[in-house]
Amino acid sequence: MKMFVSERRNKILQLLDEKKRVTVKELAAHIGVSEATLRTDLNKMEEEGLLTRTHGGAILNNDSDHETSFSAREKKNKEEKTIIAETAFELIEEKQCILLDASSTALELARHLKHQPIRLTVVTSGVLTALELKENPDITVILIGGVLTNRSSSIEGTLGLSILEHVNIDIMFTSGNGFSVENGLTDFNLYEVALKKELVKRSNKIVAIVDSSKIGKSSSAVFAFPKDIDVLITDNPSSIELSTRLRENNVEIITPILN
């Protein structure tokens, strides 16, 4: 069966994560496409900062924005994610139903909510997020069902979406591998993107919680266009040009001040 481009590139990243270094010939044998197609993929992925090209192949970037290990991503820009989470909390009201995706920034928001005396229903696709929130007796946690992703603690696929027929999502808090005015929120995992697209459709308000290292970057697939996003919370004051373009797309931008 023919792979989508996003599926193929996700497979390349999975193989790189396992081996740290691959050749084009190895990739061709694993994925079943031509070496010319794979060279095009690798060149594009290098432009996106996902890997480094070598003679005849590629190596995984140690400091790449893409690290398939959730624990590795979670450690990046920890302080920024914490202040973004605290700012996002200010948008939440008592007795609302909110949705948290499986991002590391949403996990920080869950850790903040864990200690708050607020009655909420929280729907999430993040296993670690659900485990954090179960400690708060005032919060009802609904975990979306589906396939548990290897090493990321996130649910993939749309198998569990029927649960959303029974709840009304007031706000969805979501992040991605990149955010740009041109594309909106993007991610590299096709199956996780498919779920996020459906979650966006079912939410009344979308709040993007994105640390500044991801601003201006794009990944393989879009799950929320600028027109879908109501608020962007990021840690670094944006350029005048970016702020203007966001306003033109009716996106409110909030940039908390870091200590």
N, C-alpha and C positions, 0 to 999 in steps of 0.2 A: 504494500500500500504506500502511495506517495506521501512523503512528509511535507507539512507546511514548513516555510522558512523558519518560523519561530521554534517549531519542534526540533528541526535539524540543529539549530544553533544551541538550543537547550541541551541536546544530546552531546554536542561538542563540549559544552561546559561541564557536563557530568563526567565525561571521559577524562577531561583535563583535571577535574577535581580528584579523580581516582589516581591518575598516573603522574600528574604535575607537568608532564611533557608528552606530546604526541606528534607523530609525523602525518603528513597528508595521506600517505599510503595506508597507515593504520586506520585513520578516520574513514577512508573510502571502504575499507574492508568491514568496519563496524556498522557504518550507516548506509552503505549501498548506493552512493551517488558518485558522480565523476569527480576526479581530482580538481578539475577546473572550477567546478561549482564550489568545492570546499575551500579552494584558495580565495575565491570571492568572499565567502563567508568569513574566513579568518581575517582577511584585510578589513572588512567592515567591522568585525568585532574588535579588532585592534584600535580602530578609530574611536570606538565607543569605550575604550579603556578596559575591556573585559579580559584581554590576554595580550601577550607580546609575541609577535611573529619571529620565528627563527628560520634558518635555512632548511627548507623542507618540512616545516611544521610550525608548532607554537608551544609556548610555555604559559602556565598560569601565573598571573600577576599576584605577588604576595600582598600587595596593597590595592588590589583591584576592588572597584566598587561592587563587583559581583563576587561574593563568597557564598558558596552553597551552604556552608555551615551557619545555622542561625546564631549559634553562640559567638561566632566570629563577628557577624554583623552587629550583634547586640552590643558588643564592646566599643564599637566605633561611635565617636561623637556623643558619648554618654551624657555629658553635662548639657549639651545642646538639646538632646532628646528629653531630658528631665524638665528643662524650663519650658519646652514646647508642650509637654504633657500638662504641666501646671497651668499654663495659659489656656489650653484646650478645656480643662476642667471648668473654667469660668463660664463657658458657653452652655454647660449642662444644668438643667433644672430638675427639681424634685419630681419624682414619679414619671420621668420620661423613659422611653425605650430607645436605647442607643445601640449602635452596631460598631464593634471594633474589629478591624481585620487582623491578620496574623503578623503584622509588621512589628519590628522591634520598638518603634516609637509608640504604637498602640499598646504594647506590653508595658511601657513606662507609664502610660495613662492608667492602665489597670492597676499598677502598683500604687499609684497615687489614690485612685478610687478605693482601694482596699481599706484605707484608713479613714475614709470620710463617712460621717453620719448622714448619708443620703439614701433615700429609697429609689431604686432604679431597677429596670429590667435591662440586662445587657446581652445582646446576641453577638456571638463571636465565631470566627473561623480559626482562631488560634487556641491550641490546646494549652499552652503555657499561660495564656491570658485567662482562660477559664479557670485554671487551677489557682491563679492568684486571687481571682474575684470570689471564689467560693468561701474564702475566709471571712467575708463581710456578710453578716446575717441579714442586712437590709437590702442586699442585691440578689435578684433572681438571675441566674445565669442560664442562657440557652446556647448550647454548643451545636453549631451546624454540622450535620453528618456528611461523610464523604470519605475520600481516600486520604490516609495520613502520609504526608510527604516525607521521604527519607531525609533525615538530619535537619529538617526545618521546623518541625512541630506545627505545621500549618495544614489545613484541610484543603484538598484539591477537588475539582469537579463539581457538578451541579446536582448530585444525587440527593442531597439533603435540603434542597431549596423549598420543598413543600412546607417546611416548618414556618416559613415566612408568610404563609397564607393566614396564619393565626395571630400575627403581631403587626403593629404599625410602627415603622422605624422613624423616629423623630430626627435623629442625626446619625450619619455614618462618619466615623473618624477613620481615615485611611491614608496610607503612605505607599510609596513605590520605589522602584530602582532609580527613577528620574522624574523630573517635572520641568516642562517647558511651556511657554505661551503657545507655541505652535501645536504641540501634541497633547498637552495636559499631563496626566499621570500615566506612566508607562512601567512595565515590568518585563522580565525575561522569560518567565515560566508560563507557557501557553495555557496550561490547565488551571493554574491559579488565576490567571487573567480572565478566563472564561467565568469563573465563579465571581470575581470582583465586578465584572460587567453587570451580572445579574443583581448583585447586591446594590450597586449604584442605582439601577432602575427602580428598586423597591424602597429607596430611602428618600425622605422628604427634603433632607438637607445634607449636603456633602461638605465635610471639612477635611481639607488636605493637611496633614501634619508631616512636614518635610524639612529635614535639616538642610542647611544651606549648601552642603557638599553635593546635593543632588539637583540643585536648581540649575537650569540651563542644559541639563543632560536628558537624553532619551534612550530608552531601551527597545527591546524587540517589538512589543505590542502595547497598544493603548487600551486602558480600561476606563478612563474617565477623561473626556474632552474638557477643555476650558469652560465651555458652555454648561457643563454638568456640575461644575464646582462653585460653591457659594463662598467659601472662606479658605484662604491659604494662611497657615501659621508656620512661620519659619524663624530661625534664630538670628538671622543677619539682615540688617536693613538692606532692602533691594535698591537697585539702581533706579533712577528717575524713569528711565525708559521702560524697565520691567513693570514698575508700579503703574505707569500710565497705560500700558498695554493690558494689564490685569483689570484695571478699572473699565477699560473699553469692553472687556469681556464680562463685566459685572461681577468680578471676583474681588471680594474684600480681602485685603492683606493685613495681617497682624504680625508684628515683629517685636517680641518681648526683649527687654534690655537684659543682657547677661551681666553678672557681677564681674 
